[in-house]
Amino acid sequence: MLENATKEDLVTVLAEMGETVDADLRIRELKQKLMLSKAYLENEEFVRDVLATTIVDRTEKEEEKEKKSIKRSVEGKKKAEERRLERIQELELARIEELFKK
C-alpha cells in the first residue's frame, strides 16, 4: 500500500498519527518516518488501513474532479454547437425573407 501513496497521502496520515512533518521531506523519507512512527510500530494494520482510506479518498476526489471537467467541456461544446446552429438558422431565415421581398 505504501507504494501507491503520494506525498500528500503520507503527509496526511502522518499528521493524523500526530507526527510532525517537514514539508521538505521526500516520499521515501516520509515512508520511512511513517514506518518508524509509534502508531505504525504499535498497530501496523490500522495505519495501513488509514493510509488505504486516504488513498481511496484522494483518488475518488480526483476522479470526480475529472468527471466535472469533462462534463463542463462537453456542455461548452454543446452550447457552442447550439449557437452555431442558431446562427445558421437565422442566416437561412434572413435569406428566405430576402427572397420573399423580391
C-alpha positions in Angstrom: 0.0 0.0 0.0 2.9 2.3 0.7 4.0 2.1 -3.0 0.7 3.7 -4.1 0.9 6.6 -1.7 1.6 10.1 -2.8 3.5 12.7 -0.7 0.1 14.3 0.1 -1.2 10.9 1.3 1.8 10.3 3.5 1.7 13.8 5.0 -2.0 13.4 5.8 -1.6 10.1 7.5 1.5 11.2 9.5 -0.4 14.3 10.6 -3.4 12.1 11.7 -1.0 9.9 13.6 0.3 13.0 15.5 3.7 13.1 13.8 5.3 16.4 12.8 6.1 16.6 9.1 8.7 18.7 7.4 7.5 19.9 4.0 10.9 19.3 2.6 10.9 15.6 3.1 10.8 13.3 0.1 8.4 10.4 -0.4 10.9 7.8 0.6 11.7 9.8 3.8 8.1 10.2 4.6 7.5 6.4 4.2 10.4 5.7 6.5 9.1 8.2 9.0 5.7 6.6 8.9 7.1 3.0 9.3 9.2 4.2 12.3 6.3 6.1 13.9 5.0 4.9 17.2 1.5 4.3 15.7 2.8 2.1 12.9 5.0 0.1 15.2 2.1 -0.5 17.6 -0.6 -1.2 15.1 0.7 -1.6 11.5 -2.6 -2.9 10.2 -4.5 0.1 11.5 -2.1 2.6 10.0 -2.1 0.8 6.7 -6.0 0.9 6.7 -5.8 4.7 7.4 -3.4 5.1 4.5 -5.6 2.9 2.2 -8.6 5.0 3.1 -6.7 8.2 2.5 -5.6 7.0 -1.0 -9.1 5.9 -1.9 -10.5 9.3 -0.8 -7.9 11.1 -2.9 -8.4 9.0 -6.0 -12.2 9.4 -5.7 -11.8 13.2 -5.4 -9.5 13.2 -8.5 -12.0 11.1 -10.5 -14.9 13.3 -9.5 -12.9 16.4 -10.5 -12.0 14.9 -13.8 -15.7 13.9 -14.4 -16.8 17.5 -13.7 -14.1 18.9 -16.0 -15.2 16.5 -18.8 -18.9 17.4 -18.2 -18.1 21.2 -18.4 -16.1 20.6 -21.6 -19.0 18.6 -23.2 -21.5 21.2 -22.1 -19.4 24.0 -23.5 -19.1 22.2 -26.8 -22.8 21.5 -26.8 -23.6 25.2 -26.2 -21.2 26.3 -28.9 -22.9 23.9 -31.4 -26.3 25.2 -30.4 -25.2 28.8 -31.0 -23.7 27.7 -34.4 -26.9 26.0 -35.4 -29.0 29.0 -34.3 -26.8 31.3 -36.4 -27.2 29.1 -39.4 -31.0 29.1 -38.8 -31.0 32.9 -38.5 -29.0 33.2 -41.7 -31.3 30.8 -43.6 -34.4 32.7 -42.3 -32.9 36.0 -43.5 -32.1 34.5 -46.9 -35.7 33.2 -47.2 -37.1 36.6 -46.1 -34.9 38.3 -48.7 -36.3 36.0 -51.4 -39.9 36.9 -50.5 -39.2 40.6 -50.7 -38.2 40.4 -54.3 
